[in-house]
Amino acid sequence: MDVISVIRTKRDRGRLSDEQIDWVIDAYTRGAVADEQMSALAMAILLNGMDRAEIARWTAAMINSGERMDFSSLPRPTSDKHSTGGVGDKITLPLAPLVAACGAAVPQLSGRGLGHTGGTLDKLESIPGWRASLSNAEMLDVLRGTGAVICAAGDGLAPADKKLYALRDVTGTVEAIPLIASSIMSKKIAEGTGSLVLDVKVGTGAFMKTLEDARELASTMVGLGTDHGVRTVALLTDMSTPLGLTAGNALEVRESVEVLAGGGPADVVELTLALAREMLDAAGLHDADPAKALADGSAMDVWRRMITAQGGDPDAALPVAREQHVVNASTSGVLEILDAYAVGIAAWRLGAGRARKEDVVQLGAGVELHAKPGDSVVAGQPLMTLHTDTPEKFAYALEALHGGILVGPPGASFEPKPIVLDRIS
Ligand code: URA
């Protein structure tokens, strides 16, 4: 087998054979296929696609590149959630303890933010003392003791994806449905969860900009999960405007704690409950009542135990950025557009995200919204507050917001978008 013939097959719109796929994933993981060769193949896949059988084999080869975890010794059914990434998407934080409070075990392997979308681990690291890296034994201990764990995937899990994802990120090959589906599902299947709920984001702030592409990604992932014996359901959810009122690490932790305390923005609560119901259903816990677990404080109890078990202090003050800048409405009327991508880029430029993997994020940086689409605003009213430790970034962040905010005439009719747009099982 040689890599050039594998690249040529896909370049010329052919099908990769099972042998070609197994070989190229294994050889790339071992370092026998170079990054430039794999990036040529990734670009050929992005341009020419893969059929379902190729995607299934590619996913299986990535799973087989590393270890598989096993939670079968736990007394509870396992259920996990994965979001394809968005702006202000802090849902994992209230969701994992909530589902655990309702009787499931939630092994939530999460990632860091890159580009305009935030990462769950960066958010949680704003809690003093909290540790993202756990050994497999520690992970199992936290899961057994509290019902939920949120931590980084170990190096042994789907190492082919770790290498390939980093390469795709710098070669313009992230947005390929076969590569996204196999990347996400190889990690989730290797992780060993019994059931999985996918939150496939649609809109300007998501990888998938149209419902049609999101449906294709969702049904590809649901098919892969089901074929590997994981009960998998996908919700397609709106990402045309940020979720909730915050985008940025510590800001989002604060909002998540508000949700766990029974408050928080309506859209965050609605999506948290919708995903919780799906996760509990997929885990066979049909009688569980997540709304009650939010209201009676039992989800908050699990959150506090989970954070403490990972070295964090749930009562510690969260980091606050040194400087603030308020953006006011320039006219009176109805806020029609508050674009998720624009807000995500602004938060990133303020220091909430990183441009390169090794960059350090500012924990207090980000954007705090004071109005959401559909709200009436008056000229001069604060629309959002920008937070950063590096005030020289304000101008750069404001530039990102140009064209991302639209105030329509007073009294203009506004059709709110539902959060959950579709369900695929
Ligand atoms: N998240 C992943 O884990 N992989 C992708 O390819 C895209 C989003």
Residues whose N, C-alpha, C, O or C-beta is under 5 A from the ligand:
A	BS01	URA	T84 V174 L179 I180 S183 I184
